[in-house]
């Protein structure tokens, strides 16, 4: 499969309806906000969802969450040592970082897409390994178009977790949600780094498919089925490795704004993009 030769930029518009798109564990799991009241979804959370969708597409993924694990390995080291090539390299006296990175990129699509830091303590002749892989796919933090309103709901648990638990079964708790919001995030795929990791045009197509279906199989009590939706994916494929325009200029060509003072649905927003000379954009509706 041919290595990606054309730079790619992308943007994704998503909506949140009565859900917590990305809770902050240091703030009582409230939906993330910046100091101006705009909602945020971290790039880490977005990459997690992309990895999950890649798994659903049948791809081999290195960083698997416990609830989506498809093998018997209990740690990243176990998964690395379960690979025949990597296991052999780890046992060598002088670990070749280039060989290690190359084998990892060949095996796992998320490593050759996002990169990965492999830092394992020594157990063999090599005395451990510390290898960093820079991936070609970068993803920005998603930010809401307007400041978000957060609703907090008091909840109770109806049963004790263990026999003899001192707390009563009606212990109070809090649950938080965004009533409605439209978020936008951007990303790019760099061809120079694609050459180093072996990232292909086919891999780029799988990333695009993952973005279109980003919230499929992602339900939870904080994000009920249908509460988060991808509305548009904008996909710019340049005609060269460096691209005709900077990623910043391409991303600024998309404009998302509300038509009313207090938007309550996605119909209250207008999506427009400015045409750039010699750069076509593919506009795809969410699933």
N, C-alpha and C positions, 0 to 999 in steps of 0.2 A: 504494500500500500504506500502511495506517495506521501512524502512529508508535506505539511501545509506550506504553501508558497506565497499566499496572499494574506496580508494583515486583515484582521476582522475586528470590528467594533459591534457592540450590541447594547440594547436597552430593553428593559422589561417593565411593564406597568401592571401593578397588581392592586386588588382591592381587599379590604378587611371589613367584615361585617360581624359585629358582636363576637369578637374573638381576641385572643392575646397572641399577636404574631410572633413575639420574641420577648419573653419575660426576662427581667433583670434580677438575678439571684441575690444581688447585693442591695436590692431595693424592694424586698418583699415579693419578688416575682411580678412586679408591675410592668406593663408594657414599656419598652425603652423609649425615652424621650431625650432630646437635647435641651439645653438651657432656655431655648426660645419656645419650647412646647411642641416642636415637630417630632413625630414618631420616627423611630429607627428600627431597622432589622439588620443585625450585624452580618458582615460578609461571611463570618464563620457559620452562622445559621443557614445562610443561602447555600454555601458550599455543601453543608450537610444534606440539604434537600436534593441538590444536584447529584451527590453521591448515591443517595437512596434511589433516585430515578434511574441512574446508570445501572445499579444493581437489578432493578426491575426489568431493564433492557437486556439482562443477561451478561453484563460486563463484570470483569474481575476487579474488585475494589479492595484496597489495602486498609483504609481507615473505615471500619464497619462499626456502627453503633451496636450496643449489646442487644437491643430489641430487633435489630435487622440482620444479625449475624447469620451467615450461611455456611460456616465451617465450625470445626471443633476447637479452634485456637482461642486461648483466653487472654492473650496480649498481643501487641504489635510485634514483639520479639518472636513469640511463638509462630506468628504468621510468616515472618521473614525467614525463620529457620525451617519452616515447612516447605519453602521453595528450594528445590534441589541445587540450583546454581548459587543462590545466596548462602545456603548452608555450607557449601563447599568453600566459598570465599571467606566466610566467618571463621573457619577452622584453619585458614592459612596463617603463617607466621607474620607476614607483611600483607595486610589487607589492602587490596587495590580499590581505592575509592571510585575510580572511573568504572571499573568492572562491576562494582557493587551497584552504582547508580544506573548503569546501563541495563543490568539484569532486572532491577526493580521497575524501571520504566517499561520494559518489555512485558512484564507480568501484570502490572496494575494500571488501569486507565486514569485513576485519580492521581497517581504519582506523576505520570507524564503530563497530566493536565495542570494540576495545582502545585506540584512539587511536594517535597516532604523532607523532614529532618529525621534521620535515623541516628539515634544516640543510644547505643547499647553497651552495657558494662561487659568487660572481658570475661570470657569463660573458656576460651581456647588459646591457641598459641599466639593469636594476633593481639590479645589483650584488650578486646573491645573494638568498637567501630563508631566513628562520628562522621556521618556523610550528610551533606545538605544538597538537595536537588531543587533548583529553581524551575518552576513550571511556567508555561506560556500563558495560561488563562488567569487573568486577574479579575476580581469582582469587587465592586464598591459596596459600601453600606447603603441599604435602601433607606430613603427618606420620604416622609409623607409630603404631599403637595401643600397641605394646610396643617396648622396646629391641630393636634388630636385631643378629643375629650375622652377621659378614662372614667369608666364606671366601676365602682368597687361594690361587691356584693358580699354580705356576711353569710357564711355557710356553717353547717354543723356536721360532724360525723355521727352516724346513727348507731354505731356499735364499737365496743372496745376492741383494740387490735389483739390484746393478749389477756388471758385469764388473770384476774387479780390486779389489773392495771388501775393505778390510783385515780387517774383522770376519769371523769364521768364520760359516758358515751356521747353526750351532747356537747363536746368540746367545740368551741367556736373557732372559725378560721375565716380567711378572706380570699375572695377570688376577683380578679381584675380583668377588664376587657376594654377594647376599643370599640365604641358603638359603630363608627364607620370612618374609613379613611382610604385614600388612594396613595399608594407608595410607588416610587420609581427607583430602579437601580440600574447601574451601567456596568459594562465590562469590556474587556479587550482580549485579543489573542495575538501574541507576539511571535513573529516567524523565526527570529533568531533563536529564541528559547525553544521553539518547536523543533528546530533542527537538533538541539542538544538532547532533548528528551525522546525524540522519535514521534512526536505528536503529528497525526495525519489529518488529511481532509476528512476522512471517515470519522475520526474522533471529534472533529469540529461539528459535524452533522449530528453526532450523538449528543453533544453539549446543547446544540440548538433544540433538539427534540426534548431534552430534559427540561429546558427552560419553558417550553410550550406547555408541558404537563407537570409543572413544578410542584403542585400541591396534591397530586394524585397519591393515594395511599399514605397521606400525611396526617390523617385525623388523630385527634386526641381530645381530652376533656377541655383543654384550653382552645383548641382549634377544631370545632365540630366540622363534619363533612359539609363542604359547600360554603363555609364561612370565609375562606380565602380563595381568590380566583385570579388567574392570569388573564388579562384582557388583551394585551398587545405585546408582541415581541418584534423589535426593530433590529434587523440584521444587515449591517453594512459590510460588504466584502470588497476590499480595495483591489486594484489591478497590479499591485507590486508588493514586495516584501516590506518595504518601509511605509507604504501607503501614501495616497495623495494628500491627506490632511492629518493633522494631529488628532489623537483620540479626543482631546478636550474640545476641539472645534466640532468634531462629529457629534459628540454627546450634546453640545449646546444647540445643535440644529433641531433637536426635539424640544417641543414646548408643551407642557401639560398645565392647564389652569382651570380653575372653577368658574362657571358661568353665573353662580349665585353666591351670596354672602355666606350662607350656611349650607354647604352641599350635604345631601343625605343619601345620594346614590351615584353610581358611576355615570348616569345620564346627565348629571350636573357638571360634568367635566368635558373639556374640549382638548383633543389630542391633535397637534399639528406638527409637521416637520418641514424644515426648509431644505429645498433641493440644493445639493452641492454639485458643482460641475464635474462630470465624469465619474460620479460615485452614486450608484443606484442603491436604493434601500429596499429590502424585502420586508414587508409588513405582514405579520402572521397573527391571526386571531388565536387566543388561548383555546384550549380544548373545551 
